[in-house]
Structures are given as structure tokens and as C-alpha cells.
Amino acid sequence: MTGFLLLFVIIWAGVLVLWLLVGRKAKAADAEQITRRVLGLGDKKKKAKSSGKPGHTPLISPADPVTGRIVLQIIRRLELHDRLRMLIEQAGLKWKVARFVHSCLGLFLVAFWLSWALLPSRFSAAAFLVGIAAGALPLLYLASKRRTRLRKFEEQFPDSLEFMARSMRAGHAFSVSLEMLHREFQEPLAGEFRRVFEEHNLGMPLDLALQKLGQRVPSLDVHFFVSAVLLQKRTGGNLAEILDKLAYVIRERFKLRGKIRAISAHGRMTGAALTLIPVGVAAMMFVVNPDYVTFFVREEVGNLMMAGAIALQLVGYAIIRKIVNIEI
């Protein structure tokens, strides 16, 4: 079994390295082809085969459908492609969906094989859990980056609303104030509004560009902003005053959220303590009386008892988090 897993990991790693090399070579060829088209040099192979008819090859070629085709087909059938792509975009990373899935699969296989080979035979069943934990590391990193980026965006957002209000009072148009935002502010707010301005400047309607901003930044404050701008565009009114009031409301929500987090801190600490105490007691028992604790690993009844205890601990922690997590 160990030899089979080792052979599978080696074959998978070889295929992944070959895929990376082929993808890099294809990207280099595409870049050279685009450069020749921009400079007006044309394609040597097509010039040699052409009979004087003008070519109909588009300037921007579509994405390569071969790269990660099998993985993309699987996650599309599971309806996960758009969700993963949106998560990567919200995290501000330049990852590809297929490469992200390959990374998770690779970490799972490597961790599973190492655990199966190194752990004692009676703990071999835990190799699957170790593999799942390792395979989830890219997803956890992606969620952490997304959460940090959205939090930083929300902190900059009230100042950006007041900046737009001041720029419009000075006589600038709304689109011009969007352009000024990405010059005066830092990432991630600057990048998001730069994208809105560029999409609108290249011909996309302002309504659609703002709605796409609301999809990329799933924040209630951004939805308020998009709704206020679209409503003012249809009915009229003083947009600068609306943005000032919206910035004031967002800051008040921040203050109230901080007070609630301070009040609910005791509940969060209680939930963490009640969850970690059984883990600490089990670790101490492994040192003090290992024969007593190995019953939960070697015996089938002990395995069921340990699984039930872990499930109840997770359910209790989730309930406590749900109670103390108050949305404003």
C-alpha cells in the first residue's frame, strides 16, 4: 500500500511539473505572438501558408482550454468554479482556479503518504485526517487573505466617501472623483475603484460597473453606496450630501460594532476555554497515564466515544460562536 501511494505521488508530481513547463512555454509563445501583432510583423507561419487573403485571427486570443481541463470540468460539474474564482478575486490574489485545486490535492497526497508511512500502524486511520488538514491549508490561507483585505477595505471606505463628497463639491464629476480615489488611497480600496473607473472609461455603464464592485466586495456598506449612487442617478439629489451621511452612518456602525465586540469578549473567551480544556486534559493524560488514553484509539468502542466527543465539542463551539457573533 505504501509503495502504491509513493508511486502515485511521484506520477502526480511528474505530471504537475510537466504541466507547469508546458504552460510556461505556451505563455511565452502567446506573448511573442501578441508582440508581433502589435508591432505589425504578422505571423511567419501564416505568411508562408497564406495566399494573399487577410487573416481573421483576433488580437486577444481566449484562454487555453487545455490547461487544467480535467480539474476545471470536475469543479464546474460541482458548481465550485465561479465560487473559487470569486474567492480568489476577493482575496486580491493572482491565482488560477486549476492551480489552486492542484495545490490542495498535492498537499493532501503528500501529507497522507507521509502520515501513512511514519505513523504507527494503529494510528494509520488518522492519515486521512492529516491529509484533509494539509489539503485545506491553501483554502484557509485564501480565506484569511480575503478576510484581511475586506476588513482593510471597510476601514478605508468612510474616508473615501468623504473624499468623493469633497471632490464633487469642488466641481468634479463623479467619474473624475473615482479616478482621483486610486491616486490618493492605498490598496485594496485604490485597486477596486481604479477597476470601476477603467471599466466605466472603456464603455461599461456606470450601473453595471458599480454592481460588479458590490459583487467583488461583499460588504453591506458597499451595497449601501451602490444603491445610493444608482438611486441618485435615477431620481436626482445632492450626491455629496448623501455620501457624507453614508460615511457618518458607517462610522457609527463601526463604533457600535466595537462596543458589542467588547461586551461579547467574555463569551468568546469562554467558548475557546471550554473547547481547549478537553484537548489539554487529553494531552496531559497521554503523558501521565497513556494506557488509559490509548483505549480511545485501539478499541472500537473508544473510537466511537472519541468521535462523539469531538463532534459534540465542535457543535458546542459553533453554538457559542453563533450566540456571540452579533451582526450590525
N, C-alpha and C positions, 0 to 999 in steps of 0.2 A: 504493500500500500504506500509506504514511504517512497519507494523508487518510482512508482507511478506518479505520485504527486510532484516529485522532483523533476521528472521528465516533462510533465505538463507545464510546470512553471518555466522551465528552460525553453520549451517551444513557444509558450506565450510571450516570453521576453524577447525571443528572436523575432517573432512576427511584429512585435511593437517597435523594436529598433528598425526593422526593415520599413515599416510604415512611416516612421519619422523621417528616415532618409529619403524615401520616395516623395513624401510630402514636401520636404525642403527643396528637393530638386525641381519638383513641379512649380513651387512658388518662384524659384529663381527663373525658370523658363517663362512663366507668366509675366514676371516683372520685366524681363528683356523684351518680350513681345509688345507689352504696353509702351515701353520706352521707344521702340522702333516706330510704333504707330503715331505716338505723339510727335516724334521728330520728322514724320513723313517719309521714313525709309522703306516702309512696307515689309512684307514677309518674303524672304528669299525663296522658300519652297513654293509658295503660292505663285510668285512671279515666274518661276521656271515652268510651272504647270498651267498657268493661265493662258488664255487665248485672246486676250485683249478686252475681255468683259470686266467691268468694275466689280470688285468684291462686295459682299454684303455682310462681312463679319462685323459684329458690334464692337464698339470701343471698349465697353465694360463687359467682360465675359462673366457668366454665372459661376457660382461656387462649384467646386469639384464634387460631383455626386458619388465618387468612388471612395473618398477618404472617410473612413468610419461608417461605411454604408450599412454593415450588419448591425452595429450598435445603434445607429440612428433609426433603422427600421424597427428594432425592438422597442426603443423608448417612445417612438411615435405610436406604436400599437398600444402601449401602456398609457398614452396621453401624458407623457412626462417631458417631452422635448421643449414645449413652449414654457412650461413652468421652470425648468432648469435654466433655459436661456434668459428668462426674466430675472431669476435669482442672481445669475452671473452679472447681468447688466446692472441690477440694483446694487450689487457689491462693488461696482466700478472696476471689475477685472476684465482682462482681455482673453479669457479662456474660451476654448471651443467646447461645445457640449460633448462631442465624442471623446475628446482628450480627457475631460473631467470624468466621464464614466470609466474610461480605461484606467485612470489613476485609482479610482475607488476599487475596481476589480483587481488591479495589480497589488495594492496594499492588502486586500483581503486574502489573495492567494499566498503571498509571501508570509504574512502573519500566521495563516492557517498551517502552512507547511512547517514553519519554524516551531510553532506550538506543538504540532503533532510529533515532530522529531525530538524535541527537547524535554517536553513534559513527561512525567512518569505515565505508565500505561493506564493507571486508574484515573488519571486526570485528562485522558485523551479526549473525552467528550467536551471539555472546556475549550478545545482548539477552535471549534466553530464559533464560540462566543468571542474569543480573542480576534479571530478573523473579521467578524462583523464589526467589532470595536475599531480595528485598524482601518477597515474599509470606509467607516463613517467619518474618519478624520478630515478628508477634503470637504465633506459636507458641513462639518462643524466649523471648519475654518471659513468656508463661504458664508455661513450664517453669521459668524462673528464679524466678518468684514462688512456684511450688509447692515447689521445692527449698528455698528460703529459709524458707518457712513451716513445712515439715515439720522442718527442722533446728532451728528455734527451738522447735517443739513438743517435740521429743525432749530438748532441753536443760532445759525446764521440767518434764518428765514425772516424773523421780525425786523432785523436791521435792513435787510434787502427791500422789504416792503416800504419802510420809511424812506429809503434811498430813492426808490421809484417815485414815491409821492413828491419828494423834494425836486426831483428832476422834471417831473411834469409841471409842477408849479413854476419852475424856471422857464418853461416854454417848450420843452422837448416832447416829442411824441412818445407813445407807449413803446413802440418798437425800438426807438432810439434809447430809451431807458433800459430796455433789455440788453442792448448792445453794451451799454456802459456798465452793466452789472458784472459781466465776466471780466472786465478790466479792473474793477475796484475790489472785488471779493476774491476769496480763495476757494479752492476745491473743498467739497464737492459742489457747492452751490454755483460757482462760476461755470463749471463744465455743463451742468444741466441747463442753465439759462443761455449759455452760448449755443447749445444744441437747439433750443427753442428758437433763438434768433436766426440761426443759419437755416433751419427748416423753413421758417417764415420768409426769409430773404430769398430762398431758392424757389418760392412759388407755392408752398403749402399754406392753406388757410390758417389764420391765427387760431381759430377754434380748434382745429384738429391738432395743431402743434401744442396747445395748452392741454388738451385732453391726453396726449401722449406723455406730457410731463406728469400728469396725475397718475398715469399707469406706471411710469418708471419710479416715482416717489410715492409709495402708498401711505401717505400721511393725511390725516384729517385736515390739518392746516393748509396743505397744498390744495386739497379739494375745495376748501372754502375760498381760497384765492382764485382758482379756476372758475368756480361758479360766480363769484363776484365780478370778475372781468367779463365773462360771457354775458351775464345779466346786464351789466352796464352798457355793453356794446349794443344790446338789443333795445333797451329801454331808455338809455341816456342817464346822465347824472354826473356828479363830481367824483371821478375815479380816485383822485388824490386823497380826498377826504375818506373815501371808502377804505383805501389801503391803510391810512393812518389808524382808523378804528379797528381794522382787522389786526394790525400789529399790536395794538393795545390789548385786544382780546386774547391773542396768542400769548403775550407776556403774562397776563393774569392767569391763564391756564397753566403756564409753567410754574408760577408761584403756588397755585393750589395743588399741583401735582407734587411739588417738593414737600409741602406740608403733609400730604397724605402718605408719601413715602416715609417721612419721619415718624408718623404715627404708627404705620404698619411695619416698622422695622423690627419690633419685638416679635410679631407673628412670623416674619421671615426667618429670624434667628431661631425661633422655637422649632419651625419646620426643619431647618438644617440640622439642629441638635438632635431632634428625635430620629432623623434619618441616619446620622453618622454614629450615634451611640451603639446600635447593634453591630455595625461594622467594626467599631473599635473593640467591643467586647469579644467578637469572634476572633479578631487578630490576637488579642491577649490570651484567649483560650488555646489558640494554636501553639503558643509558647509555654503556657502553664500546664495544660492537660491536653496534648494533641490527640490521645486516644479517644477522648470524649467528643472531639470535634470531627474527627475523621469518620465517625458514624454517619454524618450527613453527606459524605462523599462516597463511601463504599457501599452502603446499604441502599436498596431501592426505596424503602420507606423514608430513609433520611434524605434522599434526593427529592422526593415529593414534598417533604416538610420544608426543605430549604427553598425549593421553588415557590411554594406557597408563601413563605415568609418574605421572600424578595418581592413577590407580586404585591402583597399587602403593604409592604414598606413604600413601594413606588406609588400605589394608589393613595396612601395617606399623604405622601409628599405632594402629589398632584392636587389633592383636595385642599391642602393648606395653601399652596401657591394660588389656587383659584380664589380662595377667600380673601387673601391679602392683596391680590392683583386688582386694583380698582382703576378703571379707565375713566379719564376726564375728557 
